Amino acid sequence: MNRLIKTFTVIFLIVLLSSCGTQLSPKASKQEQKEVKDKILKLLKDEYNQPFKIIDFNYSYDTHYPNGNCSDCRILKYGIYIFKVEAVNNSILSLKVKLYDNGQNMIEDFKKTYLDRFYCGALGSYFDDLRMKQIKNPNKADLSRAENLCNSRNQTIYYEKPKEEYLKSIQ
């Protein structure tokens, strides 16, 4: 019995002292964070032929628990970029972006998740904001410019329903 307790104690200490967390990416330096922001802004500018700016930015590097508890040995360490991007020439269009730095393909993930629908998705969000805030006189010139761009990209699906709901709400 005494030997069983000693064996269990040794196993417990080995498990306790060993690190079971996986570092997906190292903590990004200020320069690396700037490079990520610059890449995102360049991708947006190239895609939409207009400049964008970051109006709010936060980077955090933390330990994450996939199942919500620290007894899970699939603990992960990685950085998260959270920022709000706004079209310079059309300030009604802004969208919050959240990127997980998995150490491999964060920029590619941005391209797949946000890039092609960023602008028109932001327009849909803008119509939702107008509806929730009951704004009856939005900037029609900016709206027209945004709708024209979305129409030319055949992406009306991202804003039609929010626009329809907004128009119903102000009648």
C-alpha positions in Angstrom: 0.0 0.0 0.0 2.8 2.4 0.9 4.5 1.6 -2.4 1.3 2.4 -4.3 1.0 5.8 -2.6 4.6 6.6 -3.4 4.1 5.6 -7.1 1.0 7.6 -7.3 2.7 10.6 -5.7 5.6 10.4 -8.2 3.2 10.2 -11.2 1.2 13.1 -9.8 4.3 15.3 -9.4 5.6 14.4 -12.9 2.2 15.4 -14.4 2.0 18.5 -12.3 5.5 19.7 -13.1 5.4 18.9 -16.8 4.1 21.6 -19.1 1.2 20.4 -21.1 0.5 23.7 -22.8 1.2 24.2 -26.5 2.5 27.5 -27.7 0.9 28.1 -31.1 2.8 31.3 -31.7 5.3 33.5 -29.8 4.2 36.8 -28.4 4.3 39.4 -31.2 6.5 42.4 -30.7 5.3 45.9 -31.4 7.0 45.8 -34.8 5.3 42.5 -35.7 1.9 43.9 -34.6 2.5 46.9 -36.8 3.4 44.6 -39.7 0.1 42.7 -39.3 -1.9 45.9 -39.2 -0.1 47.2 -42.4 -0.7 43.9 -44.2 -4.4 44.0 -43.4 -4.7 47.6 -44.5 -2.9 46.9 -47.7 -5.1 43.9 -48.5 -8.2 46.0 -48.0 -6.9 48.9 -50.1 -6.0 46.5 -52.9 -9.3 44.7 -52.8 -11.5 47.8 -52.6 -9.3 50.4 -54.4 -9.6 52.9 -51.5 -7.7 53.5 -48.2 -8.7 52.1 -44.8 -7.6 53.0 -41.3 -7.5 51.2 -38.0 -9.5 53.2 -35.5 -9.2 50.9 -32.5 -6.6 48.2 -31.9 -5.8 45.6 -29.2 -3.3 42.7 -29.1 -3.3 40.2 -26.3 -1.2 37.1 -25.7 -2.7 34.7 -23.3 -3.2 31.1 -22.3 -6.5 29.7 -23.6 -8.4 26.7 -22.3 -10.3 24.9 -25.1 -12.8 23.3 -22.6 -12.9 26.2 -20.3 -10.9 24.7 -17.5 -7.2 24.5 -16.7 -7.3 20.7 -15.9 -7.6 20.1 -19.7 -4.1 19.3 -21.0 -4.9 20.9 -24.4 -3.9 24.4 -23.0 -2.9 26.7 -25.9 -0.9 29.9 -25.9 -1.4 32.4 -28.7 -2.0 36.0 -29.5 -5.3 37.6 -30.5 -5.5 40.8 -32.6 -8.8 42.7 -32.3 -9.2 45.9 -34.2 -11.8 48.1 -35.8 -11.2 49.1 -39.4 -12.9 52.0 -41.2 -13.1 53.1 -44.8 -11.3 56.5 -45.0 -13.6 57.8 -47.8 -16.8 56.4 -46.3 -16.7 56.5 -42.5 -20.1 54.9 -42.1 -18.4 51.6 -43.0 -16.4 50.1 -40.2 -16.1 46.5 -38.9 -14.5 44.8 -36.0 -12.0 42.2 -36.9 -10.7 39.4 -34.6 -7.7 37.4 -35.7 -6.2 34.4 -33.9 -2.4 34.1 -34.3 -2.0 30.4 -34.7 1.6 30.9 -35.9 0.8 29.7 -39.4 -1.8 31.4 -41.6 -3.4 34.3 -39.8 -3.3 36.6 -42.9 -4.7 33.8 -45.1 -7.5 33.3 -42.5 -8.3 37.0 -42.8 -8.5 36.7 -46.6 -10.9 33.8 -46.4 -13.0 35.1 -43.5 -13.2 38.9 -44.0 -11.6 40.3 -47.2 -14.1 39.6 -50.0 -17.2 40.6 -47.9 -15.7 43.2 -45.6 -17.1 46.3 -47.2 -20.6 45.0 -47.9 -20.8 43.2 -44.6 -20.0 46.5 -42.9 -22.8 48.1 -44.9 -25.2 45.5 -43.6 -24.0 46.2 -40.0 -24.5 49.9 -40.6 -28.1 49.4 -41.6 -28.5 47.3 -38.4 -27.1 50.2 -36.4 -29.5 52.6 -38.1 -32.4 50.4 -37.2 -31.4 49.9 -33.6 -30.7 53.6 -33.0 -33.8 54.7 -35.0 -31.8 57.1 -37.2 -34.1 58.5 -39.8 -31.7 60.7 -41.8 -28.4 58.8 -42.5 -25.8 60.2 -44.8 -27.4 59.4 -48.2 -24.2 60.1 -50.2 -22.1 57.6 -48.3 -24.9 55.0 -48.4 -25.3 55.4 -52.1 -21.5 55.1 -52.7 -21.4 52.0 -50.5 -24.5 50.4 -52.2 -23.1 51.1 -55.6 -19.8 49.4 -54.8 -21.6 46.3 -53.3 -23.9 46.1 -56.3 -20.9 46.2 -58.7 -19.4 43.3 -56.7 -22.7 41.4 -56.8 -22.8 41.3 -53.0 -26.2 42.8 -52.3 -26.9 39.7 -50.2 -24.8 41.2 -47.3 -26.9 44.3 -46.9 -30.4 43.8 -48.5 -32.1 42.2 -45.5 -30.7 44.7 -43.0 -31.6 47.6 -45.3 -35.2 46.2 -45.7 -35.6 45.8 -41.9 -34.2 49.3 -41.4 -36.6 50.9 -43.9 -39.6 49.1 -42.3 -38.5 50.3 -38.8 -38.6 54.0 -39.8 -42.0 53.9 -41.5 
